[in-house]
């Protein structure tokens, strides 16, 4: 990272969906120098990086191609950073079950490398880490009842999962992200590094490529638009709260602005009750907005899947004044517009992914 004057920010995983949206916002400030650190392994990362270099402010952008598991490379990248946003991760529960060692090395050891780089720099940089609602397990303490289209909390007073909910890591992914989550929190207590953890629900918006295992709102929308069948695991009444990625970026900037107050804090982050949807309800919304009827097939529910997860974002709002601006309808519309503007690119990635899947099946 450059040692010239200005706000120096390291975004690890900065060519991914969330990272590229944050970097776009950061480049709008003339006094900001941004270093994107990414191994470019994720679908669409090369396209996102090219897009970032096409933006005004790209002269403030530096890129390092490397892996978060490379402790020395992470250390070198972080030496002059005033802020570190850590998004690099293995993100799929299914992949973690198939390859638990890789999942642990990327999520747990990779995060430890970031924290050690921050500590050893001596600069006490602000560090934000994106965790997951999977650290709460299957939420057996939140009983649910079913209606025709969705699950509801049996307790009518339920307004979302709070940060006081007991941790119950479920799946290798839940364990690796949960362990990283706790390390990030503890480095604030032990080493006085101003860290923040976001335990995130469903994030959606532009620059999201969407697969069956991650980015399900985008995956469902793109599949419907392209006439591809969607597999629903379970009965489709599972509920999540959806947050637009622009609102997430606002939340990240808000905690940095309040970093002295929120240091060491853990915050649940999603769309909240007003932006919650079941799978079945989302399919209806997609059909209403696009005129396309999604093709669906059903399969068994996947291990560790929460029937209902809604974030209570009250703590974050209280500490920073943040609130979400985008409705669920606007978020889906935003994704639709991104697809319309980038259809050839998105479909080429889909074709490549399908070809790889077919090759794996043939080898198996």
C-alpha positions, 0 to 999 in steps of 0.5 A: 500500500502506498505511503503517500498522504490521505486515508489509506484503506485496505479492502480484503476480498475487494473484488467480490460483491460486497467489496466492490460496492464498498470500494466504489463508494470509497473512491468517491473521496479524493483524500482516500487511497484504496488497496484491493487485496483479492485472489480473484477466485470468486465468480465475477471477481475479474469483471468487478475489478475491471469495473472498479478501474473504469470508475472516476477515482481509479488513480487512487486504486491499487490492486494486490492479487494474493490469498488471505491464507498468505500471512506474509502477503497480508502483513505487507498489505496492511502495514500502512492501512488506517482501515481494514475491511475484511470480506475474503471468505469461503461462503457456502455451507455446502462447500464447508461440509465437502471441504472443511479444512479449506473452509477453516483455513480461509475463514478462521486462519485467514481472519487470524492473519488479518488481525495479526497484520493489524496488530503488528502494524502498530497503527491500531487500524479500524477493522470491520469483519463480515460474519454470518447469522449462521453463528446462531445455529438453527435457532431452536429457541425461536419456535415457529408456526407456519402459514400458507406462504411463510414461517412466523415466530410463534411469539407475536412479540418477536422483532428479530434476533438480537446480539444476545442470542446464544451462539450455536455454531452449526456446520463447518462454515458456522464454526469457521466464521464463528471462531473468526467472529470471536477472534475479531471481537477479542482483539478489541479487548486484548489489543485495543484494535477498534474492531467491529463484527457484522453478523449478516443476513441476506445481502443483495444488489448490483455486482452480485452474480448469485449461485445456488449456495450464495446470493440466493435472491440474485440466483432466483431472479437471474434463473427466472429471467433466463428460464432456468429451473430453481431448486427449493430445499425444503417447503419454500416457507423459510424466511430471511430479511433482505438488505440492499448492499448500498444500505450495507455500505452505509452501515459500514461507513456509519460504524467507522464514523462512530468507531470510538463508540462501537469498538469491539462491537458485534451487530446483527445486520439485515433488512429487519422485519419490514424487509423479510420474505419467504422463498415462496413470497420472493418467487411471487414478487419476481413474477410480479416485477418481471412477468416471468414465472419461475420454474421450481423443483423441490428437494430435501431441506439442507442441514443447519438451515434456519426456518426463520431468521430476521435481524433485529438491527436496533443496536446498530441504529441506536449506536450509529443512527443508521437505518435501511433505505431500500425496500425489498421491492427496490432491491429486487428492481435494482438486481433486475436492472443490473441483469439487464445492463450486464446480461451477456456477462452474467450468462457467460459466467452461468455457462462456464459454471454449468460446464464445470459442473457437468465435467465434475459429474462426468469425472465422478 
